[in-house]
Amino acid sequence: MTSAGGGWHAIGYTLAKARESGGFLRMYSAMRAKVACKTCALGMGGQRGGMVNELGHFPEFCKKSIQAMASDLQPAIPLERFTGVSFEHLEGLSPRQLETMGRLTAPLVAEPGADRYRVATWDEATERLGATLQATVPDQSFFYFSGRSSNEAGFLLQLFARIYGTNHVNNCSFYCHQASGVGLTSVFGSSTGSVTLDDLERSDLVILIGGNPSSNHPRFLRTLMALKRRGGRVVVINPLREPGLVRFKVPSDPRSLVFGTAIADLYVQPHLGGDIALLSAVAKRLIARGAIDRAYLTKNVVGWDAVEAQLASLDEAALSTACGVDAATIEAIVDAYAAAKAAVFCWAMGVTHHLHGTDTVRLIATLALMRGMVGRDGAGLLPLRGHSNIQGLGTVGVTPQLKAAVFANLEKRFGVRLPTTAGMDTMACMERATAGGVRVAWCLGGNLYGSNPDAAYAKRSLSAIDQVVYLNTTLNTGHVHGRGKETWILPVLPRDEEPEPTTQESMFSYIRLSDAGTPRHVGPRSEVRVIAALAQRVLGEGGPVDWRALEHHADIRAAIAAVIPGLEQLAEIDRTKKEFHIPGRAHHDPEFSTGDHHAHIGPITVPDHGVLGERQLRLMTIRSEGQFNTVVYEEHDRYRDQERRDVILLNRADRERLGMALNQRVTIRSSVGEMANILVREADIRQGNAAMYYPEANVLVPREVDPESRTPAFKHVVVTIG
């Protein structure tokens, strides 16, 4: 594997992508626009200018932001290509090949029985899509949202869906960080992290669990670099040793660029699914040392006595065996945490992509509370969210169940009666579709097919829907493998081409205002314009909602400000240009959003993962350094030294035990699928575990979900190698 992340390669890559995209000046101008970053939820841009974060640091950008911008700077796909390219041909293309075909610029439709898409007009699309919705029982529809869309588009589409008559409104977080939201809400009454970016600048310890920000949130490594320079420490907990978390060369920092920065002071590699056992062992050792804040727990936490009693009943040796981490390493974690004055716990989908993901989040919160690390400056909890506005969509109501206050405010603001039937989460919608109970599905961005576990099931599910509608900027595998009986692709504008300003929310609950821009191609439309036109066609113009007025983003923001608690400042943001943290999200004193303002915790059961068979391993799906979620920009994963994606990464001891040679082709089987001709490769991963690339390996991932968050276990799949 490479010796460090970032570095001169990242600079060279940036220059190469700029050259491919029309030149350095074109790329720089696009990146400097007053627009929120299009990739991860760490956030930068907005009214301070592109490549600037909320603390004023410049330059703040990474390969991911360059890749996303380069995608939007692509030329258009020639319309004549669609009449000459069959689905059989498209099905043979990789995610990267589809992404790099170019920008979508005209509506496309695949009618029942057709073997390819044809080009349609916007008038035809609006008329036919509206007619189908009018003829459909609302309960037989669902609306799925990607986290790249704006607050304005998200609010408007969920409003339309509910007035149309359904609460089947869900977003991509059900397949990523929903366990974070459910777990944190159960403890603190709020689903978001408790820190700001400024808190990270004042922390002296970061414990990073189940995440690889060196690939997925590269700018976070600059924050860790600053932490290390002021004497802080970093503990990484991850079954796979990621080179970028061991050492990183921050391209924007000359010293780090030349010499590199050591990141992890302690790198812990537990078994997949071993987090609860490991963190329980850490909690036991903290108690044994007397390193907990009992006064804080007594004053601010409900349920501590039961937690302490349950921890006392656990056997430390059994916990060590279950997690695969020896006692000395567990003690080293305790050493680091006990010495910290301001610790921040960060985690990503290595925590949430398990059948017990919600419980793991609760246990992380409990560990933070044990030392009073929630409700003080420089300390707290931070789920490392992916999509740039996934948190914002949840805030503005893109959920199956609205908060009571938001529900009441919507009815009052618009003079409507909203449906009260239970809304379905993403997996429930897929299951309903498979059973023949869905006629229409609308997907605002993203790749619902590519995000699903059990890819064969996902294809069957979507193919059973009468009409599937996608709003996207480029092609993806969902447009090919996730077709309904009739499928529409509507080309929409990216964030920096929107005709009016939009807003986004970062993982730090920071609201940014993105300026309007100029479309680079003729044909694509604003998401808001598409949604408003649909609403006018389906619900008419004589009802209580003035959908024509809601074509204007400022009018939508005024409605959001009146309906969503905490977003009142949106009503004036067009005039003031003042970006803001949502009040009540960050906790700098231990007063929480629960009814009694206390944190609520309880005992967490250590899961029993059973014993593996002779040729079985536990598999996790992973993203590469060259992709963002389901979008694959590059086949090459530089950090792991993999030039292709049809590989399985094994510990050398497992490879030798199984009698396999490097680059031997094998078949990987799970309870739901198999992948043939997979190349055997080695990696520094915990023995007994393996890794393969997402979304291709979704073929192997079962549909079972965490019962509380309804999130599948993409990072704990029992597979057999043959």
C-alpha positions in Angstrom: 0.0 0.0 0.0 1.0 3.6 -0.4 3.0 5.1 2.5 0.8 8.2 2.9 -2.4 9.8 1.8 -2.6 13.2 0.0 0.7 14.6 -1.1 2.0 15.6 -4.5 -0.1 13.0 -6.2 -3.3 14.9 -5.1 -1.9 18.1 -6.5 -1.0 16.5 -9.8 -4.4 14.8 -10.0 -6.1 18.2 -9.4 -4.2 19.8 -12.2 -4.9 16.9 -14.5 -8.7 17.1 -13.8 -8.6 20.8 -14.3 -6.9 20.3 -17.7 -9.6 17.7 -18.7 -12.3 20.1 -17.6 -11.4 23.0 -19.8 -8.3 24.4 -18.0 -7.1 25.5 -14.7 -8.9 28.9 -14.8 -12.2 27.3 -15.6 -11.9 24.9 -12.7 -10.6 27.5 -10.3 -13.4 29.9 -11.2 -16.0 27.2 -10.6 -14.4 26.1 -7.3 -14.2 29.7 -6.0 -17.9 30.5 -6.6 -19.9 31.2 -3.5 -21.4 27.7 -3.5 -21.4 25.0 -0.8 -19.1 22.1 -1.7 -21.0 19.4 -3.6 -19.5 16.3 -1.9 -19.2 15.5 1.7 -21.0 17.1 4.7 -17.9 18.6 6.2 -18.8 21.7 4.3 -17.0 24.6 2.8 -17.9 27.4 0.4 -21.1 29.5 0.5 -20.9 33.2 1.2 -17.3 33.2 2.3 -16.4 32.0 -1.1 -15.5 28.6 -2.5 -12.7 26.7 -0.8 -13.3 28.6 2.5 -14.7 27.0 5.6 -16.8 28.6 8.3 -13.7 29.5 10.3 -12.3 31.4 7.3 -9.6 28.9 6.4 -8.4 28.9 2.8 -7.8 26.9 0.6 -10.2 24.1 1.8 -10.8 21.6 -1.0 -9.9 18.0 -1.8 -9.9 15.5 -4.6 -13.6 14.7 -4.0 -14.7 18.2 -4.5 -12.5 18.4 -7.7 -14.0 15.2 -9.0 -17.6 16.4 -8.4 -16.9 19.7 -10.1 -15.2 18.0 -13.0 -18.3 15.8 -13.5 -20.5 18.9 -13.7 -18.0 20.5 -16.2 -18.4 17.6 -18.6 -19.8 18.2 -22.1 -23.3 17.0 -22.8 -24.0 13.4 -23.9 -25.0 13.8 -27.6 -28.7 13.1 -27.8 -28.3 10.8 -30.8 -26.3 8.4 -28.6 -29.5 7.4 -26.8 -31.3 6.3 -30.0 -28.3 4.1 -30.9 -27.4 2.5 -27.5 -29.4 -0.4 -26.2 -29.9 -1.5 -22.6 -27.9 -4.6 -23.4 -24.9 -2.3 -24.2 -25.5 0.0 -21.2 -25.7 -3.0 -18.9 -22.1 -3.9 -19.8 -20.8 -0.5 -18.7 -19.2 0.1 -15.3 -20.3 2.8 -12.9 -17.4 4.9 -14.0 -18.1 4.5 -17.7 -21.7 5.6 -17.2 -20.6 8.6 -15.1 -18.1 9.8 -17.6 -20.4 9.6 -20.6 -21.3 13.3 -19.9 -24.1 15.5 -18.7 -27.8 14.7 -19.3 -29.5 17.5 -21.1 -32.9 16.2 -22.2 -35.7 14.1 -20.7 -35.4 10.4 -21.5 -38.0 7.7 -21.4 -37.9 4.0 -21.6 -41.4 2.8 -22.4 -42.7 -0.7 -21.5 -41.0 -3.2 -23.7 -38.5 -0.8 -25.2 -34.9 -1.9 -25.5 -33.5 1.6 -25.1 -34.2 5.2 -24.0 -35.7 7.7 -26.3 -35.5 11.5 -26.1 -38.6 13.3 -24.9 -39.7 16.9 -24.3 -40.3 18.5 -21.0 -43.9 19.1 -21.9 -44.4 15.4 -22.6 -42.6 14.5 -19.4 -44.7 16.8 -17.2 -48.0 15.7 -18.8 -47.3 12.0 -18.6 -45.8 12.0 -15.2 -48.6 14.1 -13.8 -51.3 11.9 -15.4 -49.8 8.8 -13.9 -49.7 10.4 -10.4 -53.3 11.5 -10.8 -54.3 8.0 -11.7 -52.4 6.4 -8.8 -53.6 5.9 -5.2 -51.1 8.0 -3.2 -50.3 5.1 -0.8 -48.9 3.2 -3.9 -46.2 5.8 -4.4 -42.9 6.7 -2.7 -40.4 9.5 -2.9 -36.7 8.9 -2.3 -34.2 11.8 -1.9 -30.4 12.0 -2.3 -28.5 14.1 0.1 -27.0 16.2 -2.7 -30.3 18.2 -3.3 -30.9 21.6 -1.8 -33.1 22.3 1.3 -35.5 24.1 -1.0 -36.0 21.2 -3.4 -36.2 18.7 -0.6 -38.8 20.7 1.3 -40.9 21.3 -1.8 -41.0 17.7 -2.9 -41.8 16.3 0.6 -44.5 19.0 0.8 -46.0 17.9 -2.5 -45.8 14.2 -1.6 -47.7 14.8 1.6 -50.4 17.1 0.1 -50.7 14.5 -2.7 -51.5 12.0 0.0 -48.5 9.9 1.1 -45.9 9.9 3.9 -43.7 7.5 2.0 -40.9 10.1 2.0 -37.4 8.8 2.8 -33.8 9.7 2.1 -30.5 7.9 1.5 -29.6 8.1 5.2 -31.6 5.0 5.8 -28.8 3.2 4.0 -25.9 5.1 5.8 -26.2 7.2 9.0 -29.8 6.6 10.1 -28.5 4.6 13.1 -26.6 7.7 14.2 -29.8 9.7 14.1 -31.9 7.1 16.0 -29.2 6.4 18.5 -28.4 10.0 19.3 -32.0 11.0 19.5 -32.7 8.3 22.0 -29.9 9.6 24.2 -30.0 13.4 23.7 -33.3 14.1 21.9 -31.4 15.4 18.9 -30.2 13.4 15.9 -27.2 15.5 15.0 -23.6 15.8 16.3 -23.0 17.9 19.3 -19.9 19.9 18.1 -18.9 22.7 15.8 -15.8 22.9 13.6 -14.4 25.3 16.2 -14.7 22.6 18.9 -12.4 20.3 16.8 -9.9 23.1 16.8 -9.9 23.0 20.6 -10.0 19.3 21.3 -7.0 17.3 22.5 -8.2 13.8 21.5 -10.1 12.4 18.5 -11.3 8.8 18.7 -12.3 7.8 15.1 -14.4 4.7 14.9 -15.3 2.9 11.7 -14.4 5.6 9.2 -11.9 6.4 6.6 -11.9 10.2 6.2 -8.6 10.1 4.4 -10.6 8.8 1.4 -14.1 10.0 2.1 -13.6 13.3 4.0 -10.0 14.3 3.0 -10.2 17.8 4.4 -10.9 16.4 7.9 -7.2 15.3 7.8 -6.2 18.9 7.9 -8.1 19.2 11.2 -6.3 16.1 12.5 -3.0 17.6 11.4 -3.7 20.7 13.4 -4.7 18.6 16.4 -1.4 16.7 16.3 0.6 19.9 16.0 -0.9 21.3 19.2 0.0 18.1 21.1 -3.3 16.2 20.7 -3.7 12.5 20.0 -5.7 10.4 17.5 -7.0 6.9 18.1 -8.3 5.0 15.1 -10.5 2.0 15.4 -10.9 0.2 12.1 -10.4 -3.5 11.1 -8.6 -2.3 7.9 -5.4 -0.4 8.3 -5.9 2.6 6.0 -2.6 4.3 4.9 -4.1 7.8 4.9 -5.1 7.4 8.6 -1.5 6.3 9.5 0.2 9.2 7.6 -1.1 12.0 5.5 0.5 14.7 3.4 -1.9 17.7 3.5 -1.5 19.3 0.1 -2.3 22.9 1.3 0.2 22.8 4.1 3.9 23.1 2.9 5.4 21.3 5.9 3.0 18.4 5.8 3.2 18.2 2.0 7.0 17.7 2.2 7.4 15.7 5.4 4.0 14.2 6.0 2.0 14.2 9.2 1.6 11.1 11.4 -2.1 10.8 12.1 -2.9 7.7 14.3 -1.1 7.5 17.6 -2.9 4.3 18.2 -4.4 2.1 15.4 -6.8 -0.6 16.7 -8.1 -3.3 14.4 -11.1 -5.2 15.9 -13.2 -7.8 14.1 -16.0 -6.6 12.0 -19.0 -6.1 14.3 -16.7 -6.1 17.4 -17.2 -2.5 18.3 -19.7 -3.1 21.1 -17.5 -5.7 22.7 -14.4 -3.4 22.4 -16.1 -0.3 23.7 -17.7 -2.2 26.6 -14.2 -3.4 27.6 -13.0 0.2 27.4 -15.9 1.3 29.6 -15.2 -1.4 32.2 -11.5 -0.3 32.4 -12.5 3.3 32.8 -14.7 2.4 35.8 -11.9 0.2 37.3 -9.5 3.1 37.1 -11.9 5.6 38.6 -11.6 7.7 35.5 -15.3 8.5 35.1 -17.0 11.7 36.2 -19.6 10.5 38.7 -20.8 14.0 39.6 -21.5 14.7 36.0 -23.4 11.4 35.5 -25.5 11.9 38.7 -26.4 15.4 37.6 -27.0 15.1 33.9 -27.6 11.4 33.0 -30.5 9.1 33.5 -29.8 5.3 33.5 -26.2 5.2 34.6 -26.7 2.8 37.5 -28.2 0.2 35.2 -25.4 0.6 32.7 -22.7 0.3 35.4 -24.4 -2.9 36.7 -24.5 -4.5 33.3 -20.9 -3.6 32.5 -19.9 -5.2 35.8 -21.5 -8.4 34.7 -19.3 -8.7 31.6 -16.1 -10.7 31.5 -13.1 -8.8 30.2 -11.4 -11.8 28.7 -14.6 -12.7 26.8 -14.9 -9.2 25.5 -11.3 -9.2 24.3 -11.9 -12.5 22.4 -15.2 -11.2 20.9 -13.6 -8.0 19.5 -10.3 -9.5 18.6 -8.3 -6.9 20.5 -5.9 -7.8 23.3 -6.0 -6.4 26.8 -2.9 -4.3 26.4 -4.3 -2.5 23.4 -7.6 -1.9 25.2 -5.6 -0.5 28.1 -3.9 1.9 25.6 -7.2 3.2 24.5 -8.2 3.8 28.1 -4.8 5.6 28.7 -5.5 8.0 25.8 -9.1 8.7 26.8 -8.4 9.0 30.6 -5.7 11.6 29.9 -7.9 13.7 27.6 -9.4 17.0 28.7 -11.5 17.5 25.5 -12.3 14.4 23.5 -14.4 14.2 20.3 -15.8 10.9 19.2 -16.2 10.6 15.4 -17.6 7.7 13.5 -18.9 6.7 10.1 -20.6 3.8 8.4 -18.2 1.2 9.9 -20.4 1.8 13.0 -23.8 2.2 11.4 -23.7 -0.5 8.8 -24.4 -3.3 11.2 -27.6 -5.0 12.6 -26.7 -3.4 15.9 -25.5 0.0 14.6 -28.0 2.0 16.7 -26.8 0.3 19.9 -23.2 1.0 18.9 -24.0 4.7 18.6 -25.6 4.6 22.0 -22.5 3.0 23.5 -20.3 5.7 21.9 -22.5 8.3 23.5 -22.3 6.5 26.8 -18.5 6.5 26.7 -18.5 10.2 26.0 -20.9 10.8 28.9 -18.9 8.7 31.3 -16.2 11.4 31.3 -18.5 14.4 30.9 -17.4 15.0 27.3 -20.8 16.2 26.0 -21.6 19.7 27.0 -18.2 21.3 27.2 -16.0 23.2 24.7 -13.8 21.2 22.4 -15.5 17.9 23.2 -18.5 15.9 22.0 -19.9 13.6 19.3 -19.6 13.9 15.5 -21.1 11.4 13.0 -19.0 11.9 9.8 -21.9 12.2 7.4 -21.5 11.7 3.7 -23.6 13.7 1.3 -23.3 17.5 1.5 -26.9 18.1 2.4 -28.1 14.8 3.9 -28.5 16.4 7.3 -30.3 19.4 5.8 -32.9 17.2 4.1 -33.7 15.6 7.5 -34.0 19.0 9.0 -36.5 20.3 6.4 -38.8 17.3 6.8 -37.6 14.6 4.3 -38.5 11.7 6.7 -41.4 9.3 6.8 -42.6 10.7 10.1 -42.6 14.5 10.7 -42.0 15.9 14.2 -45.3 16.9 15.7 -44.4 20.6 15.7 -43.4 20.5 12.0 -46.6 18.6 11.1 -48.7 21.2 12.8 -46.8 24.1 11.3 -47.2 22.7 7.8 -50.9 22.3 8.2 -51.2 25.9 9.6 -48.9 27.5 7.1 -50.5 26.0 4.0 -54.1 25.5 5.2 -54.1 21.8 4.4 -54.8 18.4 6.1 -51.8 16.1 5.8 -52.0 12.3 5.8 -51.5 10.6 9.2 -50.9 7.1 7.9 -47.4 5.7 8.7 -44.7 6.4 6.2 -42.4 3.7 5.0 -38.6 3.7 5.2 -36.4 2.9 2.2 -36.3 -0.8 2.6 -40.0 -1.0 3.4 -40.6 0.8 0.1 -38.5 -1.8 -1.8 -40.3 -4.6 -0.1 -43.7 -3.1 -1.0 -42.6 -2.7 -4.6 -41.5 -6.4 -4.8 -45.0 -7.4 -3.6 -46.6 -5.3 -6.3 -47.8 -2.5 -4.1 -46.0 0.4 -5.7 -47.0 2.0 -8.9 -44.9 5.2 -8.9 -41.4 6.0 -7.5 -39.7 9.3 -7.6 -36.0 9.6 -6.9 -34.6 13.1 -6.4 -31.0 12.4 -7.3 -28.8 9.5 -6.1 -28.8 5.9 -7.2 -31.4 3.9 -5.3 -30.5 0.7 -7.1 -26.8 1.1 -6.5 -27.4 2.0 -2.8 -29.4 -1.1 -2.0 -28.2 -4.4 -0.5 -28.9 -7.6 -2.4 -28.6 -6.1 -5.9 -30.6 -8.9 -7.6 -33.5 -8.2 -5.2 -33.2 -4.4 -5.8 -33.4 -5.0 -9.6 -36.5 -7.2 -9.2 -38.1 -4.7 -6.8 -37.7 -1.6 -9.1 -38.7 -3.6 -12.2 -42.1 -4.3 -10.6 -42.9 -0.6 -10.4 -45.1 0.9 -13.1 -43.3 4.1 -13.4 -39.8 5.1 -12.0 -38.6 8.7 -12.3 -35.0 9.8 -11.7 -33.8 13.4 -11.5 -30.1 13.4 -12.1 -27.2 15.3 -13.8 -25.3 12.2 -15.2 -26.0 8.5 -15.9 -25.6 5.9 -13.2 -26.2 2.2 -12.8 -29.7 2.8 -11.5 -30.8 4.1 -14.9 -29.7 0.8 -16.4 -30.3 -1.9 -13.9 -33.0 -0.1 -11.8 -35.6 0.5 -14.5 -39.3 0.2 -13.8 -41.9 -1.0 -16.3 -41.6 2.6 -17.6 -38.6 4.8 -16.6 -38.0 8.5 -16.9 -34.7 10.4 -16.5 -35.1 14.1 -16.0 -31.9 16.2 -16.4 -31.5 18.7 -13.6 -29.0 21.4 -12.8 -26.2 21.0 -10.3 -25.9 23.4 -7.3 -23.7 26.0 -9.0 -26.0 26.2 -12.1 -29.2 26.8 -10.2 -31.0 30.0 -11.4 -31.7 31.1 -7.8 -29.7 30.8 -4.6 -30.1 27.5 -2.5 -29.1 26.5 1.0 -27.4 23.5 2.5 -26.6 22.2 6.0 -23.3 20.6 7.0 -22.6 17.9 9.6 -21.9 20.7 12.0 -25.5 22.0 11.6 -24.1 25.1 9.7 -26.4 26.6 7.1 -24.7 27.9 3.9 -26.2 30.0 1.2 -25.1 29.1 -2.3 -25.3 31.7 -5.0 -27.2 31.3 -8.2 -25.2 30.4 -11.3 -25.4 30.0 -15.1 -26.4 26.7 -16.7 -23.5 25.2 -18.7 -25.9 23.4 -21.0 -29.3 24.1 -22.6 -32.0 21.6 -21.4 -31.5 20.7 -17.7 -33.9 22.4 -15.3 -33.8 23.4 -11.6 -35.1 20.7 -9.4 -37.5 23.2 -7.8 -38.9 24.1 -11.2 -39.5 20.4 -12.1 -41.2 19.8 -8.8 -43.4 22.9 -8.9 -44.5 22.1 -12.4 -45.4 18.6 -11.4 -47.4 19.9 -8.4 -49.3 22.3 -10.6 -50.1 19.5 -13.1 -51.2 17.0 -10.4 -52.9 19.2 -7.7 -53.9 22.2 -9.9 -53.6 25.9 -9.3 -56.8 26.5 -7.4 -55.9 24.8 -4.2 -54.5 26.2 -0.9 -50.9 26.1 -2.1 -49.6 28.5 -4.7 -47.2 26.2 -6.4 -46.3 28.8 -9.0 -45.1 31.1 -6.3 -43.1 28.2 -4.9 -41.0 28.1 -8.0 -39.1 30.9 -6.4 -36.5 29.7 -3.8 -36.9 32.7 -1.6 -40.6 31.9 -1.2 -39.7 28.4 -0.2 -37.2 29.6 2.3 -39.9 31.9 3.8 -42.1 28.8 4.2 -39.2 26.7 5.7 -38.5 29.6 8.2 -42.1 29.6 9.3 -42.4 25.8 9.6 -39.1 24.4 10.8 -37.9 25.3 14.3 -34.4 26.6 14.3 -34.4 27.8 10.7 -36.2 31.1 11.2 -33.1 33.0 9.9 -33.8 31.6 6.4 -36.5 34.2 6.0 -33.9 36.9 5.9 -30.9 35.2 4.5 -31.4 36.5 0.9 -31.1 40.0 2.3 -28.5 39.5 5.1 -26.4 36.8 3.4 -25.8 35.7 7.0 -25.0 32.0 7.3 -25.5 30.4 10.7 -25.4 27.4 13.1 -28.8 26.0 13.9 -29.5 26.9 17.5 -29.6 24.1 20.1 -27.6 21.6 18.1 -24.1 22.1 19.5 -23.8 21.3 23.3 -21.4 23.5 25.2 -23.3 22.9 28.4 -24.9 19.6 29.5 -28.5 20.6 28.8 -30.0 18.4 26.2 -33.1 18.3 24.0 -35.0 15.6 25.9 -38.1 16.4 28.0 -36.1 16.6 31.2 -32.9 18.0 29.6 -31.0 15.0 30.8 -29.2 12.4 28.6 -30.8 9.0 28.7 -28.8 5.8 28.5 -29.2 2.1 29.1 -27.5 -1.3 29.0 -26.2 -2.4 25.6 -26.2 -6.2 24.8 -23.0 -7.5 23.3 -23.9 -9.3 20.1 -23.0 -12.9 19.5 -21.8 -13.3 15.9 -21.3 -17.0 16.2 -18.5 -19.2 14.9 -17.3 -19.0 11.2 -17.0 -22.1 9.1 -13.7 -23.3 7.7 -13.8 -21.2 4.5 -15.9 -18.4 5.8 -14.9 -14.8 6.5 -16.7 -11.7 7.6 -16.9 -9.2 4.8 -17.3 -5.4 4.7 -18.0 -3.3 1.7 -15.7 -0.3 1.2 -15.4 2.8 -0.9 -12.2 3.6 -2.8 -10.2 6.7 -2.8 -11.5 7.3 -6.3 -15.3 7.2 -5.6 -18.0 9.1 -3.7 -20.8 6.9 -2.4 -22.1 5.0 -5.5 -20.3 7.3 -8.0 -17.0 5.8 -9.2 -14.7 8.5 -10.6 -11.6 6.3 -10.9 -11.1 2.5 -11.1 -7.8 2.9 -9.3 -7.7 2.9 -5.5 -4.3 4.6 -5.0 -4.2 4.3 -1.2 -4.8 0.6 -1.2 -2.7 0.0 -4.3 -5.6 -1.6 -6.2 -5.7 -0.9 -9.9 -9.1 -2.5 -10.3 -12.3 -3.1 -8.3 -13.1 -6.9 -8.9 -10.9 -7.9 -5.9 -11.2 -9.2 -2.4 -8.8 -7.9 0.2 -7.6 -10.6 2.7 -5.2 -10.9 5.6 -2.2 -12.9 4.5 -2.8 -15.5 7.2 -6.3 -16.1 5.8 -5.0 -16.3 2.3 -2.4 -18.9 3.2 -4.8 -20.8 5.5 -7.3 -21.1 2.6 -4.5 -22.2 0.2 -5.0 -19.3 -2.3 -2.3 -17.6 -4.3 -2.2 -13.8 -5.0 -4.3 -12.9 -8.0 -6.0 -16.3 -8.0 -9.6 -16.0 -9.2 -12.2 -17.2 -6.8 -15.9 -17.2 -6.3 -17.4 -15.3 -3.3 -20.8 -16.6 -2.0 -23.2 -15.2 0.6 -26.7 -16.2 1.6 -28.1 -14.0 -1.2 -25.7 -14.0 -4.1 -22.3 -14.7 -5.5 -19.5 -13.0 -7.4 -17.2 -15.1 -9.7 -13.7 -14.4 -11.0 -12.8 -12.2 -8.1 -9.0 -11.6 -7.7 -7.4 -12.4 -4.3 -5.4 -9.6 -2.9 -3.7 -8.9 0.4 -4.3 -6.0 2.8 -3.6 -5.2 6.5 -7.0 -6.3 7.7 -7.9 -8.1 10.9 -7.5 -11.9 10.4 -10.9 -13.5 9.8 -12.2 -10.4 7.9 -12.2 -9.3 4.3 -13.2 -6.3 2.2 -14.7 -5.7 -1.3 -15.8 -2.6 -3.1 -19.2 -1.1 -2.9 -21.5 -0.9 -4.8 -20.4 -3.9 -6.9 -20.3 -6.2 -3.8 -23.9 -5.3 -2.9 -24.8 -8.5 -4.7 -23.6 -10.3 -1.6 -25.2 -8.1 1.1 -28.4 -9.5 2.7 -31.5 -7.4 3.2 -31.7 -7.8 7.0 -31.7 -4.5 8.7 -31.0 -3.0 12.2 -34.5 -3.2 13.7 -34.4 0.4 15.0 -32.7 2.3 12.2 -33.7 0.0 9.3 -30.2 0.1 8.0 -28.6 -2.9 6.3 -25.4 -4.5 7.4 -23.1 -3.6 4.5 -20.1 -4.1 6.8 -20.9 -7.5 8.3 -21.6 -10.1 5.7 -20.6 -13.8 6.2 -19.1 -15.1 3.0 -17.7 -18.3 1.8 -14.6 -18.3 -0.5 -14.4 -21.1 -3.1 
